[in-house]
Amino acid sequence: MDMMKVSEYAQALYSAHGDKAELEAARHQKEQEASGNKDQAQVWLSIRSAIRQLKGANQS
C-alpha cells in the first residue's frame, strides 16, 4: 500500500475512533500476524505509525 493510502486509512480510523484508533490498528496488525499475513501486518504497522503522528499533531 502506498503512503497516500496509509495516510488516508490512518485519518479515517482517527476520525472514526479518536484516541482509540491506534489500538484498533494494533488489533488489525495482530490479526494479520496471527494469520501469517506478514505484508498486511506491515501495512497495519505503518497505519499505526501514521495515527501516532496524527495524535501528536492534534495535541498542539
mmCIF file of the N, C-alpha and C atoms, coordinates in Angstrom:
data_MODEL
# 
_entry.id   MODEL 
# 
loop_
_atom_site.group_PDB 
_atom_site.id 
_atom_site.type_symbol 
_atom_site.label_atom_id 
_atom_site.label_alt_id 
_atom_site.label_comp_id 
_atom_site.label_asym_id 
_atom_site.label_entity_id 
_atom_site.label_seq_id 
_atom_site.pdbx_PDB_ins_code 
_atom_site.Cartn_x 
_atom_site.Cartn_y 
_atom_site.Cartn_z 
_atom_site.occupancy 
_atom_site.B_iso_or_equiv 
_atom_site.pdbx_formal_charge 
_atom_site.auth_seq_id 
_atom_site.auth_comp_id 
_atom_site.auth_asym_id 
_atom_site.auth_atom_id 
_atom_site.pdbx_PDB_model_num 
ATOM 1   N N  . MET A 1 1  ? 0.865   -1.173  0.000  1.00 0.00 ? 1  MET A N  1 
ATOM 2   C CA . MET A 1 1  ? 0.000   0.000   0.000  1.00 0.00 ? 1  MET A CA 1 
ATOM 3   C C  . MET A 1 1  ? 0.906   1.229   0.000  1.00 0.00 ? 1  MET A C  1 
ATOM 4   N N  . ASP A 1 2  ? 0.575   2.182   -0.858 1.00 0.00 ? 2  ASP A N  1 
ATOM 5   C CA . ASP A 1 2  ? 1.403   3.380   -0.918 1.00 0.00 ? 2  ASP A CA 1 
ATOM 6   C C  . ASP A 1 2  ? 1.117   4.288   0.283  1.00 0.00 ? 2  ASP A C  1 
ATOM 7   N N  . MET A 1 3  ? 2.014   5.217   0.501  1.00 0.00 ? 3  MET A N  1 
ATOM 8   C CA . MET A 1 3  ? 1.926   6.074   1.693  1.00 0.00 ? 3  MET A CA 1 
ATOM 9   C C  . MET A 1 3  ? 0.679   6.963   1.672  1.00 0.00 ? 3  MET A C  1 
ATOM 10  N N  . MET A 1 4  ? 0.198   7.301   0.493  1.00 0.00 ? 4  MET A N  1 
ATOM 11  C CA . MET A 1 4  ? -1.019  8.107   0.408  1.00 0.00 ? 4  MET A CA 1 
ATOM 12  C C  . MET A 1 4  ? -2.199  7.329   0.977  1.00 0.00 ? 4  MET A C  1 
ATOM 13  N N  . LYS A 1 5  ? -2.321  6.062   0.617  1.00 0.00 ? 5  LYS A N  1 
ATOM 14  C CA . LYS A 1 5  ? -3.407  5.214   1.125  1.00 0.00 ? 5  LYS A CA 1 
ATOM 15  C C  . LYS A 1 5  ? -3.247  4.986   2.629  1.00 0.00 ? 5  LYS A C  1 
ATOM 16  N N  . VAL A 1 6  ? -2.019  4.778   3.077  1.00 0.00 ? 6  VAL A N  1 
ATOM 17  C CA . VAL A 1 6  ? -1.767  4.607   4.510  1.00 0.00 ? 6  VAL A CA 1 
ATOM 18  C C  . VAL A 1 6  ? -2.261  5.831   5.260  1.00 0.00 ? 6  VAL A C  1 
ATOM 19  N N  . SER A 1 7  ? -1.944  6.995   4.755  1.00 0.00 ? 7  SER A N  1 
ATOM 20  C CA . SER A 1 7  ? -2.368  8.243   5.393  1.00 0.00 ? 7  SER A CA 1 
ATOM 21  C C  . SER A 1 7  ? -3.894  8.370   5.402  1.00 0.00 ? 7  SER A C  1 
ATOM 22  N N  . GLU A 1 8  ? -4.530  7.999   4.279  1.00 0.00 ? 8  GLU A N  1 
ATOM 23  C CA . GLU A 1 8  ? -5.994  8.061   4.206  1.00 0.00 ? 8  GLU A CA 1 
ATOM 24  C C  . GLU A 1 8  ? -6.641  7.111   5.214  1.00 0.00 ? 8  GLU A C  1 
ATOM 25  N N  . TYR A 1 9  ? -6.121  5.886   5.311  1.00 0.00 ? 9  TYR A N  1 
ATOM 26  C CA . TYR A 1 9  ? -6.654  4.922   6.281  1.00 0.00 ? 9  TYR A CA 1 
ATOM 27  C C  . TYR A 1 9  ? -6.454  5.436   7.702  1.00 0.00 ? 9  TYR A C  1 
ATOM 28  N N  . ALA A 1 10 ? -5.276  5.979   7.983  1.00 0.00 ? 10 ALA A N  1 
ATOM 29  C CA . ALA A 1 10 ? -4.985  6.492   9.320  1.00 0.00 ? 10 ALA A CA 1 
ATOM 30  C C  . ALA A 1 10 ? -5.948  7.616   9.684  1.00 0.00 ? 10 ALA A C  1 
ATOM 31  N N  . GLN A 1 11 ? -6.172  8.530   8.757  1.00 0.00 ? 11 GLN A N  1 
ATOM 32  C CA . GLN A 1 11 ? -7.074  9.646   9.021  1.00 0.00 ? 11 GLN A CA 1 
ATOM 33  C C  . GLN A 1 11 ? -8.505  9.158   9.232  1.00 0.00 ? 11 GLN A C  1 
ATOM 34  N N  . ALA A 1 12 ? -8.927  8.193   8.425  1.00 0.00 ? 12 ALA A N  1 
ATOM 35  C CA . ALA A 1 12 ? -10.280 7.659   8.569  1.00 0.00 ? 12 ALA A CA 1 
ATOM 36  C C  . ALA A 1 12 ? -10.457 6.964   9.920  1.00 0.00 ? 12 ALA A C  1 
ATOM 37  N N  . LEU A 1 13 ? -9.472  6.158   10.311 1.00 0.00 ? 13 LEU A N  1 
ATOM 38  C CA . LEU A 1 13 ? -9.552  5.479   11.616 1.00 0.00 ? 13 LEU A CA 1 
ATOM 39  C C  . LEU A 1 13 ? -9.538  6.481   12.757 1.00 0.00 ? 13 LEU A C  1 
ATOM 40  N N  . TYR A 1 14 ? -8.702  7.508   12.634 1.00 0.00 ? 14 TYR A N  1 
ATOM 41  C CA . TYR A 1 14 ? -8.621  8.507   13.694 1.00 0.00 ? 14 TYR A CA 1 
ATOM 42  C C  . TYR A 1 14 ? -9.929  9.288   13.794 1.00 0.00 ? 14 TYR A C  1 
ATOM 43  N N  . SER A 1 15 ? -10.530 9.593   12.655 1.00 0.00 ? 15 SER A N  1 
ATOM 44  C CA . SER A 1 15 ? -11.822 10.295  12.662 1.00 0.00 ? 15 SER A CA 1 
ATOM 45  C C  . SER A 1 15 ? -12.909 9.439   13.298 1.00 0.00 ? 15 SER A C  1 
ATOM 46  N N  . ALA A 1 16 ? -12.874 8.145   13.003 1.00 0.00 ? 16 ALA A N  1 
ATOM 47  C CA . ALA A 1 16 ? -13.908 7.236   13.499 1.00 0.00 ? 16 ALA A CA 1 
ATOM 48  C C  . ALA A 1 16 ? -13.715 6.837   14.954 1.00 0.00 ? 16 ALA A C  1 
ATOM 49  N N  . HIS A 1 17 ? -12.454 6.671   15.380 1.00 0.00 ? 17 HIS A N  1 
ATOM 50  C CA . HIS A 1 17 ? -12.183 6.091   16.702 1.00 0.00 ? 17 HIS A CA 1 
ATOM 51  C C  . HIS A 1 17 ? -11.454 7.032   17.667 1.00 0.00 ? 17 HIS A C  1 
ATOM 52  N N  . GLY A 1 18 ? -11.049 8.192   17.191 1.00 0.00 ? 18 GLY A N  1 
ATOM 53  C CA . GLY A 1 18 ? -10.348 9.129   18.066 1.00 0.00 ? 18 GLY A CA 1 
ATOM 54  C C  . GLY A 1 18 ? -9.080  8.514   18.638 1.00 0.00 ? 18 GLY A C  1 
ATOM 55  N N  . ASP A 1 19 ? -8.870  8.708   19.929 1.00 0.00 ? 19 ASP A N  1 
ATOM 56  C CA . ASP A 1 19 ? -7.647  8.232   20.576 1.00 0.00 ? 19 ASP A CA 1 
ATOM 57  C C  . ASP A 1 19 ? -7.531  6.706   20.607 1.00 0.00 ? 19 ASP A C  1 
ATOM 58  N N  . LYS A 1 20 ? -8.620  6.007   20.313 1.00 0.00 ? 20 LYS A N  1 
ATOM 59  C CA . LYS A 1 20 ? -8.579  4.542   20.305 1.00 0.00 ? 20 LYS A CA 1 
ATOM 60  C C  . LYS A 1 20 ? -8.202  3.990   18.924 1.00 0.00 ? 20 LYS A C  1 
ATOM 61  N N  . ALA A 1 21 ? -7.964  4.857   17.954 1.00 0.00 ? 21 ALA A N  1 
ATOM 62  C CA . ALA A 1 21 ? -7.647  4.429   16.590 1.00 0.00 ? 21 ALA A CA 1 
ATOM 63  C C  . ALA A 1 21 ? -6.367  3.600   16.541 1.00 0.00 ? 21 ALA A C  1 
ATOM 64  N N  . GLU A 1 22 ? -5.373  3.995   17.313 1.00 0.00 ? 22 GLU A N  1 
ATOM 65  C CA . GLU A 1 22 ? -4.112  3.247   17.305 1.00 0.00 ? 22 GLU A CA 1 
ATOM 66  C C  . GLU A 1 22 ? -4.323  1.830   17.840 1.00 0.00 ? 22 GLU A C  1 
ATOM 67  N N  . LEU A 1 23 ? -5.157  1.694   18.857 1.00 0.00 ? 23 LEU A N  1 
ATOM 68  C CA . LEU A 1 23 ? -5.475  0.359   19.376 1.00 0.00 ? 23 LEU A CA 1 
ATOM 69  C C  . LEU A 1 23 ? -6.209  -0.482  18.339 1.00 0.00 ? 23 LEU A C  1 
ATOM 70  N N  . GLU A 1 24 ? -7.083  0.155   17.580 1.00 0.00 ? 24 GLU A N  1 
ATOM 71  C CA . GLU A 1 24 ? -7.810  -0.549  16.524 1.00 0.00 ? 24 GLU A CA 1 
ATOM 72  C C  . GLU A 1 24 ? -6.845  -1.041  15.445 1.00 0.00 ? 24 GLU A C  1 
ATOM 73  N N  . ALA A 1 25 ? -5.912  -0.197  15.059 1.00 0.00 ? 25 ALA A N  1 
ATOM 74  C CA . ALA A 1 25 ? -4.909  -0.593  14.061 1.00 0.00 ? 25 ALA A CA 1 
ATOM 75  C C  . ALA A 1 25 ? -4.029  -1.712  14.611 1.00 0.00 ? 25 ALA A C  1 
ATOM 76  N N  . ALA A 1 26 ? -3.694  -1.639  15.888 1.00 0.00 ? 26 ALA A N  1 
ATOM 77  C CA . ALA A 1 26 ? -2.880  -2.693  16.510 1.00 0.00 ? 26 ALA A CA 1 
ATOM 78  C C  . ALA A 1 26 ? -3.626  -4.026  16.500 1.00 0.00 ? 26 ALA A C  1 
ATOM 79  N N  . ARG A 1 27 ? -4.917  -3.971  16.721 1.00 0.00 ? 27 ARG A N  1 
ATOM 80  C CA . ARG A 1 27 ? -5.728  -5.189  16.691 1.00 0.00 ? 27 ARG A CA 1 
ATOM 81  C C  . ARG A 1 27 ? -5.682  -5.825  15.302 1.00 0.00 ? 27 ARG A C  1 
ATOM 82  N N  . HIS A 1 28 ? -5.838  -4.995  14.281 1.00 0.00 ? 28 HIS A N  1 
ATOM 83  C CA . HIS A 1 28 ? -5.778  -5.498  12.906 1.00 0.00 ? 28 HIS A CA 1 
ATOM 84  C C  . HIS A 1 28 ? -4.382  -6.070  12.606 1.00 0.00 ? 28 HIS A C  1 
ATOM 85  N N  . GLN A 1 29 ? -3.361  -5.383  13.087 1.00 0.00 ? 29 GLN A N  1 
ATOM 86  C CA . GLN A 1 29 ? -1.989  -5.851  12.859 1.00 0.00 ? 29 GLN A CA 1 
ATOM 87  C C  . GLN A 1 29 ? -1.789  -7.237  13.473 1.00 0.00 ? 29 GLN A C  1 
ATOM 88  N N  . LYS A 1 30 ? -2.226  -7.412  14.708 1.00 0.00 ? 30 LYS A N  1 
ATOM 89  C CA . LYS A 1 30 ? -2.062  -8.697  15.387 1.00 0.00 ? 30 LYS A CA 1 
ATOM 90  C C  . LYS A 1 30 ? -2.858  -9.803  14.699 1.00 0.00 ? 30 LYS A C  1 
ATOM 91  N N  . GLU A 1 31 ? -4.047  -9.475  14.218 1.00 0.00 ? 31 GLU A N  1 
ATOM 92  C CA . GLU A 1 31 ? -4.848  -10.462 13.484 1.00 0.00 ? 31 GLU A CA 1 
ATOM 93  C C  . GLU A 1 31 ? -4.116  -10.931 12.226 1.00 0.00 ? 31 GLU A C  1 
ATOM 94  N N  . GLN A 1 32 ? -3.530  -9.987  11.515 1.00 0.00 ? 32 GLN A N  1 
ATOM 95  C CA . GLN A 1 32 ? -2.807  -10.338 10.291 1.00 0.00 ? 32 GLN A CA 1 
ATOM 96  C C  . GLN A 1 32 ? -1.563  -11.161 10.597 1.00 0.00 ? 32 GLN A C  1 
ATOM 97  N N  . GLU A 1 33 ? -0.858  -10.797 11.664 1.00 0.00 ? 33 GLU A N  1 
ATOM 98  C CA . GLU A 1 33 ? 0.314   -11.571 12.071 1.00 0.00 ? 33 GLU A CA 1 
ATOM 99  C C  . GLU A 1 33 ? -0.088  -12.997 12.433 1.00 0.00 ? 33 GLU A C  1 
ATOM 100 N N  . ALA A 1 34 ? -1.170  -13.133 13.177 1.00 0.00 ? 34 ALA A N  1 
ATOM 101 C CA . ALA A 1 34 ? -1.635  -14.455 13.601 1.00 0.00 ? 34 ALA A CA 1 
ATOM 102 C C  . ALA A 1 34 ? -2.053  -15.314 12.402 1.00 0.00 ? 34 ALA A C  1 
ATOM 103 N N  . SER A 1 35 ? -2.533  -14.655 11.350 1.00 0.00 ? 35 SER A N  1 
ATOM 104 C CA . SER A 1 35 ? -2.948  -15.368 10.149 1.00 0.00 ? 35 SER A CA 1 
ATOM 105 C C  . SER A 1 35 ? -1.783  -15.637 9.198  1.00 0.00 ? 35 SER A C  1 
ATOM 106 N N  . GLY A 1 36 ? -0.613  -15.133 9.557  1.00 0.00 ? 36 GLY A N  1 
ATOM 107 C CA . GLY A 1 36 ? 0.564   -15.335 8.721  1.00 0.00 ? 36 GLY A CA 1 
ATOM 108 C C  . GLY A 1 36 ? 0.679   -14.360 7.562  1.00 0.00 ? 36 GLY A C  1 
ATOM 109 N N  . ASN A 1 37 ? -0.116  -13.309 7.583  1.00 0.00 ? 37 ASN A N  1 
ATOM 110 C CA . ASN A 1 37 ? -0.092  -12.296 6.519  1.00 0.00 ? 37 ASN A CA 1 
ATOM 111 C C  . ASN A 1 37 ? 0.887   -11.184 6.889  1.00 0.00 ? 37 ASN A C  1 
ATOM 112 N N  . LYS A 1 38 ? 2.156   -11.458 6.693  1.00 0.00 ? 38 LYS A N  1 
ATOM 113 C CA . LYS A 1 38 ? 3.189   -10.510 7.128  1.00 0.00 ? 38 LYS A CA 1 
ATOM 114 C C  . LYS A 1 38 ? 3.118   -9.180  6.390  1.00 0.00 ? 38 LYS A C  1 
ATOM 115 N N  . ASP A 1 39 ? 2.795   -9.223  5.101  1.00 0.00 ? 39 ASP A N  1 
ATOM 116 C CA . ASP A 1 39 ? 2.702   -7.966  4.343  1.00 0.00 ? 39 ASP A CA 1 
ATOM 117 C C  . ASP A 1 39 ? 1.580   -7.084  4.874  1.00 0.00 ? 39 ASP A C  1 
ATOM 118 N N  . GLN A 1 40 ? 0.419   -7.685  5.126  1.00 0.00 ? 40 GLN A N  1 
ATOM 119 C CA . GLN A 1 40 ? -0.703  -6.913  5.653  1.00 0.00 ? 40 GLN A CA 1 
ATOM 120 C C  . GLN A 1 40 ? -0.422  -6.429  7.076  1.00 0.00 ? 40 GLN A C  1 
ATOM 121 N N  . ALA A 1 41 ? 0.271   -7.234  7.860  1.00 0.00 ? 41 ALA A N  1 
ATOM 122 C CA . ALA A 1 41 ? 0.647   -6.801  9.212  1.00 0.00 ? 41 ALA A CA 1 
ATOM 123 C C  . ALA A 1 41 ? 1.556   -5.577  9.133  1.00 0.00 ? 41 ALA A C  1 
ATOM 124 N N  . GLN A 1 42 ? 2.449   -5.560  8.158  1.00 0.00 ? 42 GLN A N  1 
ATOM 125 C CA . GLN A 1 42 ? 3.349   -4.416  7.986  1.00 0.00 ? 42 GLN A CA 1 
ATOM 126 C C  . GLN A 1 42 ? 2.563   -3.171  7.578  1.00 0.00 ? 42 GLN A C  1 
ATOM 127 N N  . VAL A 1 43 ? 1.547   -3.354  6.754  1.00 0.00 ? 43 VAL A N  1 
ATOM 128 C CA . VAL A 1 43 ? 0.697   -2.220  6.366  1.00 0.00 ? 43 VAL A CA 1 
ATOM 129 C C  . VAL A 1 43 ? 0.024   -1.633  7.608  1.00 0.00 ? 43 VAL A C  1 
ATOM 130 N N  . TRP A 1 44 ? -0.518  -2.494  8.455  1.00 0.00 ? 44 TRP A N  1 
ATOM 131 C CA . TRP A 1 44 ? -1.183  -2.013  9.674  1.00 0.00 ? 44 TRP A CA 1 
ATOM 132 C C  . TRP A 1 44 ? -0.199  -1.359  10.627 1.00 0.00 ? 44 TRP A C  1 
ATOM 133 N N  . LEU A 1 45 ? 1.042   -1.827  10.642 1.00 0.00 ? 45 LEU A N  1 
ATOM 134 C CA . LEU A 1 45 ? 2.071   -1.170  11.452 1.00 0.00 ? 45 LEU A CA 1 
ATOM 135 C C  . LEU A 1 45 ? 2.311   0.246   10.931 1.00 0.00 ? 45 LEU A C  1 
ATOM 136 N N  . SER A 1 46 ? 2.341   0.404   9.618  1.00 0.00 ? 46 SER A N  1 
ATOM 137 C CA . SER A 1 46 ? 2.504   1.730   9.019  1.00 0.00 ? 46 SER A CA 1 
ATOM 138 C C  . SER A 1 46 ? 1.321   2.637   9.352  1.00 0.00 ? 46 SER A C  1 
ATOM 139 N N  . ILE A 1 47 ? 0.133   2.071   9.335  1.00 0.00 ? 47 ILE A N  1 
ATOM 140 C CA . ILE A 1 47 ? -1.062  2.842   9.686  1.00 0.00 ? 47 ILE A CA 1 
ATOM 141 C C  . ILE A 1 47 ? -0.996  3.277   11.142 1.00 0.00 ? 47 ILE A C  1 
ATOM 142 N N  . ARG A 1 48 ? -0.561  2.373   12.021 1.00 0.00 ? 48 ARG A N  1 
ATOM 143 C CA . ARG A 1 48 ? -0.406  2.737   13.446 1.00 0.00 ? 48 ARG A CA 1 
ATOM 144 C C  . ARG A 1 48 ? 0.553   3.903   13.603 1.00 0.00 ? 48 ARG A C  1 
ATOM 145 N N  . SER A 1 49 ? 1.656   3.859   12.880 1.00 0.00 ? 49 SER A N  1 
ATOM 146 C CA . SER A 1 49 ? 2.644   4.934   12.952 1.00 0.00 ? 49 SER A CA 1 
ATOM 147 C C  . SER A 1 49 ? 2.053   6.252   12.476 1.00 0.00 ? 49 SER A C  1 
ATOM 148 N N  . ALA A 1 50 ? 1.289   6.204   11.392 1.00 0.00 ? 50 ALA A N  1 
ATOM 149 C CA . ALA A 1 50 ? 0.648   7.418   10.874 1.00 0.00 ? 50 ALA A CA 1 
ATOM 150 C C  . ALA A 1 50 ? -0.368  7.967   11.875 1.00 0.00 ? 50 ALA A C  1 
ATOM 151 N N  . ILE A 1 51 ? -1.103  7.078   12.529 1.00 0.00 ? 51 ILE A N  1 
ATOM 152 C CA . ILE A 1 51 ? -2.066  7.519   13.545 1.00 0.00 ? 51 ILE A CA 1 
ATOM 153 C C  . ILE A 1 51 ? -1.334  8.186   14.705 1.00 0.00 ? 51 ILE A C  1 
ATOM 154 N N  . ARG A 1 52 ? -0.228  7.613   15.114 1.00 0.00 ? 52 ARG A N  1 
ATOM 155 C CA . ARG A 1 52 ? 0.573   8.188   16.201 1.00 0.00 ? 52 ARG A CA 1 
ATOM 156 C C  . ARG A 1 52 ? 0.995   9.614   15.840 1.00 0.00 ? 52 ARG A C  1 
ATOM 157 N N  . GLN A 1 53 ? 1.377   9.820   14.588 1.00 0.00 ? 53 GLN A N  1 
ATOM 158 C CA . GLN A 1 53 ? 1.764   11.158  14.142 1.00 0.00 ? 53 GLN A CA 1 
ATOM 159 C C  . GLN A 1 53 ? 0.561   12.101  14.156 1.00 0.00 ? 53 GLN A C  1 
ATOM 160 N N  . LEU A 1 54 ? -0.589  11.604  13.730 1.00 0.00 ? 54 LEU A N  1 
ATOM 161 C CA . LEU A 1 54 ? -1.801  12.420  13.769 1.00 0.00 ? 54 LEU A CA 1 
ATOM 162 C C  . LEU A 1 54 ? -2.156  12.827  15.200 1.00 0.00 ? 54 LEU A C  1 
ATOM 163 N N  . LYS A 1 55 ? -2.052  11.875  16.110 1.00 0.00 ? 55 LYS A N  1 
ATOM 164 C CA . LYS A 1 55 ? -2.356  12.171  17.516 1.00 0.00 ? 55 LYS A CA 1 
ATOM 165 C C  . LYS A 1 55 ? -1.437  13.258  18.034 1.00 0.00 ? 55 LYS A C  1 
ATOM 166 N N  . GLY A 1 56 ? -0.158  13.174  17.701 1.00 0.00 ? 56 GLY A N  1 
ATOM 167 C CA . GLY A 1 56 ? 0.804   14.178  18.144 1.00 0.00 ? 56 GLY A CA 1 
ATOM 168 C C  . GLY A 1 56 ? 0.504   15.545  17.561 1.00 0.00 ? 56 GLY A C  1 
ATOM 169 N N  . ALA A 1 57 ? 0.125   15.573  16.295 1.00 0.00 ? 57 ALA A N  1 
ATOM 170 C CA . ALA A 1 57 ? -0.182  16.842  15.621 1.00 0.00 ? 57 ALA A CA 1 
ATOM 171 C C  . ALA A 1 57 ? -1.432  17.483  16.205 1.00 0.00 ? 57 ALA A C  1 
ATOM 172 N N  . ASN A 1 58 ? -2.377  16.668  16.654 1.00 0.00 ? 58 ASN A N  1 
ATOM 173 C CA . ASN A 1 58 ? -3.629  17.208  17.185 1.00 0.00 ? 58 ASN A CA 1 
ATOM 174 C C  . ASN A 1 58 ? -3.529  17.611  18.650 1.00 0.00 ? 58 ASN A C  1 
ATOM 175 N N  . GLN A 1 59 ? -2.418  17.331  19.291 1.00 0.00 ? 59 GLN A N  1 
ATOM 176 C CA . GLN A 1 59 ? -2.260  17.688  20.700 1.00 0.00 ? 59 GLN A CA 1 
ATOM 177 C C  . GLN A 1 59 ? -1.734  19.093  20.878 1.00 0.00 ? 59 GLN A C  1 
ATOM 178 N N  . SER A 1 60 ? -1.225  19.690  19.819 1.00 0.00 ? 60 SER A N  1 
ATOM 179 C CA . SER A 1 60 ? -0.660  21.044  19.959 1.00 0.00 ? 60 SER A CA 1 
ATOM 180 C C  . SER A 1 60 ? -1.676  22.110  19.688 1.00 0.00 ? 60 SER A C  1 
# 
